[in-house]
Amino acid sequence: MLTRYTGMSPKSQSYLFTFGLVLCLLAMALTDMWLPIVAGSFILTGLTVEAWIRVAHIIPMHEEMRAMKKQIRKLESEVRTLEYEE
């Protein structure tokens, strides 16, 4: 699901899914048709949890991994230059 919604930022998606979940829960409480809304609530709960996990953990982890790969490439090039000089 990480590449499904590319038109919005991940933070906007998390807010949208949270808002949708609140609306579903409100509709369950206020209407007599709460049973069909339960399915939508389960789906939106999954989307909301995934979106918030992505914003809080996965995106920062990818940024950290990019920074570490950059450092590794820099260190590898330094090692190659030291080996070449010897």
N, C-alpha and C positions, 0 to 999 in steps of 0.2 A: 503493500500500500504506500510505500514511500514515494513512488513516482506517479501515482494516480492523479493527484490534484496539483498540476504544475502551474495553473493560472493564478494561484493565490500563494501568499507567503505562508509558511508553516504556522506562524503565530496567528495569522488571520484565520486559518483553518481551525485551529484549536478554539478560538473564540466563537467561530460560527457553529462548530459542533457542540460546544458547551451551551450556547444560546438555544440551539435546536433541542438539546436534551432537556433544558429547563422548560421549554414550551411543551414538550411531550409529557413531562411530569405534571405540569400544570393542567394540560388537557385531560390526563388520567384522573386528576382530582376533581375537575369541574364538570365533566361530562359523564353520561351514562354509557358511552361507547369506549370505555377504557380498555377492554380486552384487545381490540385491534391495535390500539396504540402501544400496547406492551411490546409487540414485535419491533416497532419503530424505536422504542426506548432501549431495547436490547442492542439494536444495531448502532444507535447513536451513542450508547455507553461505550461500546467497543471502539468506535471512531474517535470519541473524545479522549479516552484513555490513551489510545495510540498516538493521537496528535500531541497530547501533553508530554508523553514520554519522548517523542521525537524532538520537541522543542527543548525539553529540559536535559536530555541525555545524549541522544544520537547525533544531533547537529553539532553540539560542542565537541563530542568525541571525534567526529570527522575533521573538524577544524584542527584539533590537537594532533590527529594523525598526519594531516598535511604538513603541519609545522615540524613534526618529528621526521617525516620523510625528507623534507628540505634540509634539516640538520644532518641526516644520514648521508644525503648526496654531497653536502659540503665536506663532511668528514672523509668520505670516500675519495673525493677529489684531492684533499690534502694528503691522504695516505699515498695516492698514486704519484703525486708530485714528489713526496719524500722518497718513495721507492725509485723513482726515475733519477733523482739526484744522486743516489748512492750508487 
